[in-house]
Amino acid sequence: MSDITRIDAGPRMSQAVIVNGIAYLAGQVGAEGGTVTEQTAAILDKIDVLLAKAGTDKSRVITAQVWCADMAADFADMNAVWDTWVAKDCAPARWTGEAKLATTGYKVEIIVTAAL
């Protein structure tokens, strides 16, 4: 049986869970109402912090799920921020989709998994 480590655990969810050498991060969002650029930058900053707490970093990200509230309006701006963040020669497998997010103020949500 593997040990499970929970990071920033609350009554409903943990911000990250580590099992079998993999860190699974919860979906991260930025401040409601900001631009997609601002929200994406804030999300990636949160991801960096959580990855550090887990003992890893963005160069070890295996997969990323990106959810945009409006792909037609926001995909290019989100990608512009993403492209400056992703570690050189370490791009993860990534998929992006459009979804209705938790509130209308959220434009982007990003979920990643990373190897330790």
C-alpha positions in Angstrom: 0.0 0.0 0.0 1.4 3.4 -1.0 1.7 6.4 1.3 -0.5 9.3 0.3 0.5 12.9 1.1 -2.1 15.6 0.9 -1.1 19.3 0.5 -3.3 22.1 1.7 -6.1 19.7 2.5 -9.5 21.1 3.4 -12.8 19.5 4.2 -13.8 19.2 0.5 -10.5 18.8 -1.3 -6.8 19.0 -1.2 -4.8 21.3 -3.5 -2.4 18.5 -4.3 -2.2 14.8 -3.5 1.0 12.8 -3.9 1.0 9.1 -4.5 3.5 6.7 -6.1 5.8 9.5 -7.1 3.2 11.6 -8.9 1.7 14.9 -7.7 -1.9 15.5 -8.8 -2.9 19.1 -8.5 -6.5 20.3 -8.1 -7.8 22.7 -10.7 -6.4 26.2 -10.1 -8.1 29.5 -11.0 -7.1 33.1 -10.8 -9.0 36.0 -9.2 -12.5 36.4 -10.6 -12.9 39.3 -13.0 -9.3 39.6 -14.2 -8.3 39.3 -17.8 -7.5 35.9 -19.2 -3.8 37.0 -19.2 -3.9 38.0 -15.5 -5.8 34.8 -14.5 -3.5 32.5 -16.4 -0.4 34.2 -14.9 -1.9 33.9 -11.4 -2.8 30.2 -11.9 0.7 29.3 -13.1 2.2 31.1 -10.1 -0.1 29.0 -7.8 1.0 25.9 -9.7 4.6 26.7 -9.1 4.0 27.1 -5.4 2.1 23.8 -5.1 4.7 22.0 -7.2 7.4 23.3 -4.8 5.4 22.1 -1.8 5.2 18.7 -3.4 9.0 18.7 -4.0 8.9 19.1 -7.8 8.7 21.8 -10.4 7.3 22.7 -13.8 10.1 20.8 -15.6 8.5 17.6 -14.3 4.9 18.3 -15.3 3.6 15.3 -17.2 0.1 16.4 -18.2 -1.9 19.6 -18.2 -5.6 20.2 -18.7 -6.6 23.7 -19.6 -10.3 24.8 -19.4 -11.3 28.1 -21.0 -14.7 29.6 -20.5 -14.5 31.0 -24.1 -12.0 29.4 -26.4 -12.7 31.7 -29.3 -12.0 34.8 -27.2 -9.3 33.6 -24.8 -7.3 30.7 -26.3 -4.5 32.9 -27.8 -4.1 35.1 -24.7 -4.0 32.0 -22.4 -1.4 30.4 -24.7 0.8 33.5 -24.8 1.2 33.3 -21.0 1.5 29.5 -21.0 4.3 29.6 -23.6 6.4 31.8 -21.4 5.8 29.6 -18.4 6.4 26.1 -19.7 9.9 24.8 -19.0 12.2 24.7 -22.1 12.1 21.3 -23.8 9.7 20.0 -21.1 6.3 20.7 -22.6 3.8 18.2 -21.0 1.1 16.4 -22.8 -1.7 18.9 -22.8 -5.4 19.1 -23.8 -7.5 22.2 -23.8 -11.3 22.5 -23.8 -14.1 24.9 -23.4 -16.2 24.6 -20.3 -18.6 26.5 -18.1 -16.4 27.2 -15.0 -17.6 27.6 -11.4 -18.5 31.2 -11.8 -18.8 33.6 -14.7 -15.8 35.6 -13.3 -13.4 32.7 -14.0 -12.0 32.5 -17.5 -9.4 29.8 -17.2 -8.8 26.7 -15.0 -5.6 24.6 -15.2 -5.0 21.1 -13.7 -1.5 19.5 -13.8 0.1 16.2 -12.8 3.9 16.1 -12.2 6.5 13.5 -11.4 8.5 14.0 -8.3 
